[in-house]
Amino acid sequence: MRKVWLVILLLIPAMLGGADTRAMAMGDARLTAYDTDYAFTHNPAALSASGFSLRLPVDASLYNFTPIASNDLIAHIQDLASMDRQRMVNSLLDILRSFNGQMPFIDLDEGLSLTAGGFGVDLRLWQGLLTNGGSVGTQLILSAGGQASYGLGRTIDFDTWSLSLGMAQKFSYAFESQSVGAETVVGLMLDERQLDELDYSVTSSISLDLGMLAQLPLGFKAALVMRDTGGWTETKDRTGDRHSEAMDFSIDTALGWSGQWSFLSLELEVGLRDIISLVDAVAWMESFNAGARLGLTRFIDIYAGINGGYPSLGLAFDILCFDLALGWWWEDYGIDYGLAPRDVLSIEFALSFK
């Protein structure tokens, strides 16, 4: 069974395209979205937005997409599926050649979110491969984990505006292996019993997010979110050694606007992440994000944005209870800002009931 999981982990994103594809396609600018879809990922104040919602998303993301796609992607997929050890090793080494430092290679994310009457619960699982190193020396790290969250949201109405308040308590558990070479990864795909020989660490954490969202006249909105309030993490390795530390508290803020005209709708947002750490020009650039969503009829959305100085694009279709979204964005993975931008291609499919 573990062999099947490892093969799927390598191949599905290569054929399809992480979490929150729509948000990332909009520059991750979703703090002012009065939508329960973003309550546990962006602003818990949105939990008061719906009487009932149920969402089951599945996301797949392939990082460093352009270099991989331009390097005979179909042939690599065939080699990895061949179960011939040498072909698989050579293909994986060729794919990893364009990676730099520690960055994701593949992410898979599955979730279930339920809200009703201002109360919500959210369950998420993720699996992924991380790269470590560069060029022919690049190695891989296997990761997997889960997160369970619950939250509350309430809206206070005034004469011409309203204030929504929310909180979300999160519990997470994650597994991460040691760095291993391409030969070891292929060996794991061919013989899952080798998983028992890997060194690894597990990390558990608990955190609390607090959010506010003011809906003002003329479609304007303002949001403030305090993340990881009183949060802590504990890491344990295979030998049983433990290390605990407090999470870094952060504050995000944003201003937004939305409007509706017949079959067209438009959402805009500009914001700053982790405003406590804004100490220089680079920090301001990395913190800034902005995005736009243009709705064409009730079924098609176009997204664009900028996050940390890098652009993003996306397209989404909502047909009955079926949601499909495609996102393409860039992130920075250099030791110094601006040295190693890499693009990400992501696809999300969800069943959504509201």
Secondary structure, 3 states (H helix, E strand, C coil): CHHHHHHHHHHHHHHHCCCCHHHHHCCCCCCCCCCHHHCCCCCHHHHHHCCEEEEEEEEEEEECHHHHHCCCHHHHHHHHCCCCHHHHHHHHHHHHCCCECCEEEEEEEEEEEEEECCEEEEEEEEEEEEEECEHHHCEEEEEEEEEEEEEEEEEEECCCCEEEEEEEEEEEEEEEECCECHHHHHHHHHCHHHHHHCCEEEEEEEEEEEEEEEECHHHEEEEEEEECCCCEEEEEECCCCEEEEECCCEEEEEEEEEEEECCEEEEEEEEECCHHHCCCHHHHHHHEEEEEEEEECCCEEEEEEEECCEEEEEEEEEECCEEEEEEEEEEECCCCCCCCEEEEEEEEEEEEEC
